[in-house]
Amino acid sequence: MAAQPFHSGEVDGSARDEAMETKHAQKIARLLQGSELRPQKILNIMKSGVTDLWVPVRQALIIEMTGPQECHDFFNLQPQLLVDAFTVGPEDGWPSEHVNLESRAVDELGLPRSLEFVAKIGDGGHDTSVFEVKPKNSSGVIYALKRINRENTFAREVERMKYIQGELDALRKIRHRHFIKMVASYTTPRFVGILMSPLAECNLHEFLNRPDRYEERNYERLLAGFFGCLTAALAQLHYTYRIRHKDIKPQNILVKGDNVLLADFGIALDWSDRGYTTTREETFRSPRYCAPEVGRNENRGTMSDIWSLGCVFLEMAAVLKGHRGDHVKESLISHGGTEKYWQSLDGISGEISFLRQDSSRCGNAPLDWIEKMLREKPEERCTAGQLRSLIRESRGQPGPYFCGACCSHGTVADEDEEASTDLREYQHPTLSDRSSEELQAADIFNPENFSRKRYSITQYSGSSKNWISQDIVAQCHLSVNDNPGGMESIFFKGHKIGSTRYAEVTWVPVNTSRTQQSKFLVTSENAPFEILVPKGYKLQD
C-alpha cells in the first residue's frame, strides 16, 4: 500500500490543530512518525521550514531548531532517506522524483558520478553555476545542470530552499515548447542540482549582442518570430499554469536553434491554489527590468510580467532596426541617468519615438505593442492574451511576421471574452475530478499507413462536443481544417482548453463493432486527456 500523506491532524495532543505546511516534507514526516520523537517535536521540525529538499541536513543547521537528543535521533534516522545513485530516465518519465544523495554519490564538483562533466557554461549569480554534462556510457545526449550552493546558517538556508523549491515546483508543472524542461533533481550536503534540457546555445542577451553569428536574413526572421513565441509562452504561464514568472529579462530567456525558451523560475509565484495573483513582496531579482509597482514595493500581479517582457521587446525591436544590443540601455542612461526602465519613463517614450523614425526595417508594429506593455499603471497594460491577438493580427503588414510557425495557430490564451479579462481578478472555475470519468478506449485509424492505435476516452459533462489532443492528431497523421465556428473553449480540471481547428476522425470504441466518423475539435496545446466526448455519449452498439 502506498504511504499516506502526512497531515498535522494525524498527530495527537495539542498539536492536532497546529497549522503547518507539509506538502514538501512527506518523506521526513513519515520517517519521524515512525521514530520515538514526541509529536510536538515532529511539529517543531516541520514548522521550522525543513522539507525533503533539505535532506541531507547538516548538523550545523539542525542544532538551531532541536535539542541535543532530537538532533542525535534525527541524524540516526536521516540515512534512511539517502540513495547512492543518480539516474537519468527516459524522456516520457521527466521529471523524475527528486533524490537525496549520499556524499559518495557525487564528485568534487557536486555532480553525480553517473554524469560526465563536459564544460562549465557559466555562473548565474546567487551562488549558482551551470555545467554541460552527459550521462556516462550514453549515446551523446547533452544536458544543462544548474548547481545551486546551499547556505551555512539556518535562516539563510530557509530562504535559499524556498527559492529552489519554487523553481522545482514551476518546472514540474509546465509542459510547453517554449519552456526549459526539468529532467531530474537532487540534493547533496553542499548543493542542490537541477538537470535540464535542452542545452541552449546562448541566452537572449547574448543573441542580441552577437547578430554576426547568423546570416542576416535568418537572424531577422528568428528574432521577429521570438515576439510571438515569447508572448505565447507568457500566455501559457498566466492562463494555463497560473504562474507569475517575476524575473523576465534577456538573461532568463534561452535560444536553442530556432526555438526560444523561458527559464529560471526561482522566484516565480504559483497562484493556482490561492485564487489571486496580486502580492506585495519585499525583494525582487532584476531591478533594471522590474515594473514600477515592483520598484516601489507596491502590490503587483501578472501585469508586472507584461512590463518586464515589454522591456525585453524594446531591446529586441531596437536590434531589429539595426542598433546594437546595448543601445536601449545607453539611451535610457542618456535620458535619465539610469538603466532602470521604471525610473526612466520619459526615456522609454523618447526611445520609442526615435525608433519610429525608421519604419523601413521591420515596420513599427512592435512599438505599438510595446507602448501598451510599458504603461506606468498596471491596469492600463495589455494582458498576455490581448498581446497574443495583436501579434497575430499583424500578419500581412509590412515587415516580417512576428510569430514563429510553432505559435501561428490558436493557443489556450486566444482572445475571447474571458481570456481578455485582467488576470488579477480572473479565476478559472474549479472542477471536481468526479465531473470526468475514464470509461474505455477507442481505436483511431491512421489514414497514412492504414494502421490504428488505441487511446483512452474521457466522458465529460462540461462539454457538448468531441475533443482530441493535438499530439494524437500528429501521431495519427490526421488532416485538420479551420473551425467554421471560430475559437471554442472548455475548462477541464483547472485548464482552459482552446481550439480553432477540427479533424474528421475515423474511430471504433473498444467493445463495439461500430466504426464511426466524427468531427473532433483539435486542442491548441497538448491536453490532459486523449479523447474527450460529452458525458452520456453512446459508446455501445
Residue pairs with C-beta under 8 A, 6 or more apart in sequence:
3 26
3 30
5 22
5 26
6 22
6 25
6 26
6 29
6 30
6 33
7 22
8 15
8 16
8 17
8 18
8 19
8 20
8 22
8 43
8 46
9 16
10 33
11 18
11 39
11 42
11 43
12 39
13 39
13 40
14 40
15 39
15 40
15 42
15 43
18 43
18 47
20 43
20 46
20 47
21 46
22 29
22 46
24 51
24 52
24 53
24 165
25 46
25 50
25 51
25 52
26 52
27 52
27 55
27 81
27 100
28 45
28 46
28 50
28 51
28 52
28 55
28 81
29 42
29 46
31 77
31 78
31 80
31 81
32 42
32 45
32 74
32 77
33 42
35 73
35 77
36 73
37 70
37 73
37 74
41 66
41 70
44 65
44 66
45 65
45 66
45 70
45 74
48 65
48 154
48 158
49 158
49 161
49 162
50 57
50 62
50 65
51 161
51 165
52 81
52 98
52 100
53 98
53 161
53 164
53 165
53 168
53 187
53 192
54 61
54 157
54 161
54 187
55 78
55 81
55 82
55 100
55 187
56 78
56 81
56 82
56 100
56 101
56 102
56 103
56 187
56 188
56 189
57 74
57 78
58 150
58 189
59 71
59 75
60 152
61 153
61 154
61 157
62 71
62 74
62 75
63 71
64 153
64 154
65 154
66 74
79 102
81 100
82 100
82 101
82 102
83 99
83 100
83 101
83 102
83 105
84 101
84 102
84 104
84 105
85 105
85 112
85 114
86 99
86 101
86 105
86 106
86 112
86 113
86 114
86 115
86 184
86 186
87 96
87 114
87 184
88 96
88 114
88 115
88 135
88 143
88 183
88 184
88 195
89 96
89 184
94 181
94 182
94 183
94 184
94 197
95 171
95 172
95 181
95 182
95 183
95 184
95 185
96 183
96 184
98 168
98 184
98 185
98 186
98 187
99 184
99 185
99 186
99 187
100 186
100 187
101 112
101 186
101 187
101 188
103 188
103 189
105 112
105 113
105 188
106 112
106 113
106 188
106 191
107 113
107 117
109 117
109 131
109 147
110 147
110 188
110 190
110 191
110 193
111 117
111 131
111 133
111 145
111 147
111 193
112 186
112 193
114 135
114 136
115 133
115 134
115 135
115 136
115 143
115 145
115 195
116 133
116 134
116 135
116 136
117 131
117 133
118 131
118 132
118 133
118 134
118 142
119 131
119 132
120 129
120 130
120 131
120 132
121 130
121 131
121 132
121 144
122 129
122 130
123 129
123 130
124 130
124 146
124 264
126 148
126 266
127 148
127 149
128 146
128 147
128 148
128 149
129 146
129 147
130 144
130 145
130 146
130 147
131 144
131 145
131 147
132 142
132 143
132 144
132 145
132 199
133 142
133 143
133 144
133 145
133 195
134 140
134 141
134 142
134 143
135 141
142 199
143 183
143 195
143 196
143 197
143 199
144 195
144 196
144 197
144 198
144 199
144 200
145 193
145 194
145 195
145 196
146 193
146 194
146 196
147 191
147 192
147 193
148 160
148 164
148 191
148 192
148 193
148 194
149 190
149 191
150 157
150 160
150 189
150 190
150 191
150 192
151 157
151 159
151 160
161 192
163 266
163 267
164 192
164 266
166 265
166 266
166 267
166 268
166 269
166 270
167 194
167 264
167 265
167 266
167 268
168 182
168 185
168 194
169 270
170 241
170 243
170 265
170 268
170 270
171 179
171 180
171 181
171 182
171 194
171 196
171 265
172 182
173 241
173 243
173 270
174 236
174 237
174 241
174 243
174 265
175 526
176 233
176 236
176 525
177 259
177 406
178 229
178 230
178 232
178 233
178 236
178 259
178 260
178 261
178 262
178 407
179 233
179 236
179 237
179 261
179 262
179 263
180 196
180 197
180 198
180 200
180 254
180 261
180 262
180 263
181 196
181 197
181 198
182 194
182 195
182 196
183 195
183 196
183 197
184 195
185 192
185 193
185 194
185 195
186 192
186 193
187 193
196 263
198 256
198 261
199 256
200 254
200 255
200 256
200 261
200 263
201 255
201 256
201 257
202 210
202 254
202 255
203 250
203 251
203 252
203 253
203 254
203 255
204 226
204 250
204 251
204 253
204 254
204 255
204 260
204 312
204 316
205 249
205 250
205 251
205 325
206 255
207 223
207 250
207 255
208 223
208 250
208 315
208 316
208 319
208 325
209 324
209 325
209 326
210 325
211 219
211 319
213 219
214 222
220 320
220 362
220 400
221 400
222 258
223 316
223 319
223 320
224 320
224 362
224 399
224 400
224 401
224 402
225 258
225 400
225 401
225 402
225 403
225 404
225 405
226 260
226 316
226 404
227 313
227 316
227 366
227 369
227 391
227 402
227 403
228 388
228 391
228 392
228 401
228 402
228 403
228 404
228 407
228 408
229 259
229 260
229 403
229 404
229 406
229 407
230 253
230 260
230 262
230 309
230 312
230 313
231 309
231 384
231 387
231 388
231 391
231 407
232 388
232 403
232 407
232 411
232 413
233 260
233 261
233 262
234 245
234 248
234 262
234 305
234 306
234 309
234 384
235 384
235 385
235 387
235 388
235 411
235 412
235 413
236 411
236 412
236 413
236 525
237 243
237 244
237 245
237 262
237 305
237 384
238 244
238 302
238 305
238 383
238 384
238 413
238 423
239 384
239 385
239 412
239 413
239 419
239 423
239 496
240 412
240 413
240 495
240 496
240 525
241 270
241 272
242 270
242 271
242 272
242 277
242 428
243 265
243 268
243 269
243 270
243 271
243 272
244 268
244 269
244 271
244 277
244 301
244 302
244 304
244 305
245 252
245 262
245 265
245 268
245 305
245 308
246 267
246 268
246 269
246 284
246 285
246 304
246 305
247 264
247 266
247 267
247 268
247 284
247 285
247 286
247 308
248 262
248 289
248 305
248 308
248 309
248 312
249 286
249 288
249 289
249 308
249 311
249 312
250 312
250 315
251 264
252 262
252 263
252 264
253 260
253 261
253 262
253 263
253 312
254 260
254 261
254 262
254 263
255 261
258 404
259 404
259 406
260 404
266 285
267 284
267 285
269 277
269 279
271 277
272 494
275 427
276 424
276 427
277 301
277 302
277 423
277 424
278 299
278 300
278 301
278 424
279 299
279 300
279 301
280 297
280 298
280 299
280 300
281 297
281 300
282 297
284 290
284 294
284 295
286 308
287 295
287 340
288 311
288 339
288 340
288 341
289 308
289 311
289 312
289 341
290 304
290 307
290 308
290 340
290 341
290 342
291 300
291 303
291 304
291 307
291 308
291 342
291 378
292 307
292 342
292 345
292 376
293 299
293 300
293 304
293 378
294 300
294 304
294 342
295 340
295 342
295 343
300 378
301 378
301 423
301 424
302 383
302 384
302 423
302 424
303 378
303 379
303 381
303 383
303 422
303 424
304 378
305 384
306 373
306 381
306 382
306 383
306 384
306 387
307 341
307 342
307 373
307 374
307 378
307 381
309 373
310 369
310 370
310 373
310 374
310 381
311 341
311 374
313 366
313 369
313 370
313 373
314 328
314 348
314 351
314 352
314 370
314 374
315 325
315 327
315 328
315 329
316 366
317 355
317 362
317 366
317 367
317 370
318 327
318 328
318 351
318 355
319 325
319 327
320 361
320 362
320 366
321 355
321 358
321 361
321 362
322 358
322 361
328 351
329 339
331 347
331 350
331 351
331 354
332 338
332 339
332 340
332 341
332 344
332 347
332 348
332 351
333 339
334 347
335 344
335 346
335 347
335 350
335 351
336 343
336 344
336 346
336 347
338 344
341 348
341 374
345 376
348 374
352 367
352 370
352 371
355 364
355 367
356 364
356 367
359 398
361 399
362 399
362 400
363 397
363 398
363 399
365 394
365 397
365 399
365 402
366 402
368 390
369 382
369 387
369 390
369 391
372 381
372 382
372 386
372 387
372 390
373 381
373 382
373 387
374 381
375 381
378 424
379 422
382 390
383 419
383 420
383 421
383 422
383 423
384 413
385 413
385 414
385 415
385 419
385 420
386 415
386 420
388 411
388 413
388 414
388 415
389 414
389 415
391 402
391 403
392 403
392 408
394 401
394 402
395 401
395 403
401 408
409 500
409 501
409 524
410 487
410 498
410 499
410 500
410 501
410 524
411 498
411 524
411 525
412 489
412 495
412 496
412 497
412 498
412 524
412 525
413 419
413 498
414 487
414 489
414 498
414 500
414 524
415 487
416 487
416 489
418 426
418 489
418 496
419 496
428 491
428 494
428 495
428 496
429 491
430 494
431 462
431 491
431 492
431 493
431 494
433 493
435 460
435 461
435 462
436 458
436 459
436 460
436 461
436 462
436 492
436 493
436 529
437 458
437 459
437 460
437 535
438 456
438 457
438 458
439 457
439 458
439 459
439 539
440 456
440 457
440 509
440 510
440 511
440 539
441 454
441 455
441 456
441 457
441 509
441 510
442 454
442 455
442 457
442 507
442 508
442 509
442 510
442 531
443 452
443 453
443 454
443 455
443 507
443 508
443 510
444 452
444 453
444 454
444 455
444 472
444 476
444 478
444 505
444 506
444 507
444 531
445 451
445 452
445 476
445 506
445 507
446 452
446 453
446 475
446 476
446 477
446 478
447 476
447 477
447 478
447 479
447 506
448 477
449 477
452 508
453 475
453 476
454 510
455 472
455 530
455 531
456 529
456 530
456 531
457 509
457 530
457 531
457 532
457 533
457 539
458 529
458 530
458 531
458 532
458 533
459 532
459 533
459 534
459 535
459 536
459 537
460 490
460 492
460 529
460 532
460 533
460 534
460 535
461 534
461 535
462 490
462 491
462 492
463 490
463 492
463 532
463 533
463 534
464 534
465 488
465 521
465 534
466 505
466 518
466 519
466 520
466 521
466 531
466 532
466 533
466 534
466 537
467 490
467 497
467 499
467 520
467 521
467 522
467 523
467 527
467 529
467 531
467 532
467 533
468 503
468 505
468 520
468 521
468 522
468 523
468 530
468 531
468 532
469 523
469 526
469 527
469 529
469 530
469 531
470 522
470 523
470 524
470 525
470 526
470 527
471 526
472 530
472 531
473 480
473 503
473 522
478 503
478 504
478 505
479 503
479 504
480 501
480 502
480 503
480 522
481 501
481 502
481 503
482 500
482 501
483 499
483 500
483 501
483 502
483 521
486 500
487 498
487 499
487 500
488 498
488 499
488 500
488 521
489 496
489 497
489 498
489 499
490 496
490 497
491 497
492 527
492 528
492 529
492 532
493 528
495 527
495 528
497 523
497 524
497 525
497 527
498 523
498 524
498 525
499 521
499 522
499 523
499 524
500 524
501 521
501 522
501 524
502 519
502 520
502 521
502 522
503 519
503 520
503 522
504 517
504 518
504 519
504 520
505 517
505 518
505 519
505 520
506 515
506 516
506 517
507 515
507 516
507 517
507 518
507 531
508 514
508 515
508 516
509 516
509 539
509 540
511 540
512 539
512 540
512 541
513 541
514 541
520 531
533 539
